[in-house]
Amino acid sequence: MLKPKYIEQREPLTLIKNDLLRILDVSAISKNRDVACNVSTDCPSISSYNLKNTWRQNSRNWGHPMHSMASRSGSFPPALADYFINHFSRVGDLVLDPYSGKGTTSYQACLLDRVGFGIDVAPEAYVLTGAKVHIVKHIEAVEYLKSIRFGISKTNIRDVHPDIKVFFSTKTLAQILVIKERLLEDLGIDTTKINYDSGLVFHHARTKKEQCAQYWFGVLTGILHGSSSYSLSLPCSHSFSMAPNYTKNYAKKHNLKKPDRNVIQCMIEKSHYLQSSGIARIGGKAYLGKAQELPKSWEEKFDLIVTSPPYFTAQNYPWDNWLREWLLGFDFKEVRKQTTQTASCEKYSQAMYGFLKEAYRVLKPGKRAFVVVGDVTKKSGDEKIIINTSSIISHEAKKVGFNIDLIINDDIPPTKRYNSSFLSVNQGLQIDRIVCLKK
Ligand SMILES: C[S@@+](CC[C@H](N)C(=O)[O-])C[C@H]1O[C@@H](n2cnc3c(N)ncnc32)[C@H](O)[C@@H]1O
């Protein structure tokens, strides 16, 4: 197996493993008193600028090509996951991200020869995580595709919702429909059995056939919308599914064309690129499920957690991915009911308590969890207040038994902020904070 190219380009490490204070410039640590939602924490904190050889030295695009399967708003850079995995776990360790998003931590763990586990309640996040960590080689994925009898779609194109048709030409859409149906059959997600109302949200691809279907779903999710040569939609954002009416009007004004694509060919081209530097040697596991309800059998199983829960309502993941969720047979409104997305301090704290309690349960004693959260701006009457979400995480983490080692403050440059192209320089999340916890 090829060793991923980027590992060879890494700066030689001068840091010492498994000892947080040894990697820091201790003189730069200060005591911060933060207050948020009536919760105050006294924690040692440090600016990420004072850490040595961190993710800051790498561009946002640093990392293995597989990480670019799909752009998804709210993701952290692979270099950040790499930093914590590399310094706080060993080869063969089990690394968990219970809010896995597009699978950044989970796949980076596999690339570093750890076993990367990911769980997310959003179907497209689950599919993207599984598509990466199941280690389906391009050749076997193409063989699987060749074995499918695509035939014609059960869905008449006239019955497709007009919002979907805004994005695709009739020829392209006809192919997407049939591929979607065949892959759904093989992946075996029965959306009628996944009951979002009863909280019974669980799926995990076990067989090679399910994993191949999940791989291609991941690839397809990544090219569904965007403006590259293999994007299937009219030119639009790659990171989030745009609003249909806005897109329709914008396309009309700018005379944007819906391309006729050979969908399978686009999928194969993208897959070829994703694996152009080889793939990870060690596989992992992906689950559709909730961070607050991890499997009972995971008691003291993990050596490290690197994760990033939602920050209040800073992002609306189900709406941002509504077209991708349609592809997988889900309605974004149903998905939204299950995600942690609330402006209420009380509800947010409860959700974080639930997650941290589970994180504590599944970590081995003495092991660490790194939780990345951003400060958010909230309206309180006529006033705007900034909530330091890390205070809530620290407060809830103490309740479940964690020690809080440190908070790393990481400024987000204006151009990298969420939806930065739509916001002025002073808007958007301005600082991420990484809460370093120890069991
Ligand atoms: C900040 S994003 C994580 C992004 C990830 N670090 C990455 O690089 O792609 C938060 C994720 O939490 C997921 N989520 C929201 N509520 C959840 C819950 N209760 N359980 C599990 N995942 C949840 C969202 O779907 C979203 O993918």
The ligand as a Gaussian input file, in Angstrom:
#p B3LYP/6-31G(d) Opt

LIG

0 1
 C      -19.231000      21.099000      13.840000
 S      -19.923000      19.761000      12.925000
 C      -18.643000      18.573000      12.944000
 C      -17.728000      18.733000      11.767000
 C      -16.562000      17.769000      11.743000
 N      -15.604000      18.066000      12.791000
 C      -15.894000      17.805000      10.380000
 O      -14.716000      18.201000      10.282000
 O      -16.551000      17.490000       9.385000
 C      -21.129000      19.132000      14.027000
 C      -21.822000      17.867000      13.549000
 O      -22.707000      17.434000      14.574000
 C      -23.776000      16.736000      13.950000
 N      -24.823000      16.578000      14.980000
 C      -25.737000      17.474000      15.429000
 N      -26.428000      16.969000      16.468000
 C      -25.940000      15.724000      16.700000
 C      -26.208000      14.709000      17.671000
 N      -27.129000      14.869000      18.610000
 N      -25.485000      13.567000      17.621000
 C      -24.524000      13.375000      16.664000
 N      -24.249000      14.294000      15.717000
 C      -24.922000      15.468000      15.741000
 C      -24.097000      17.570000      12.744000
 O      -24.763000      16.820000      11.765000
 C      -22.689000      18.009000      12.311000
 O      -22.195000      17.127000      11.347000

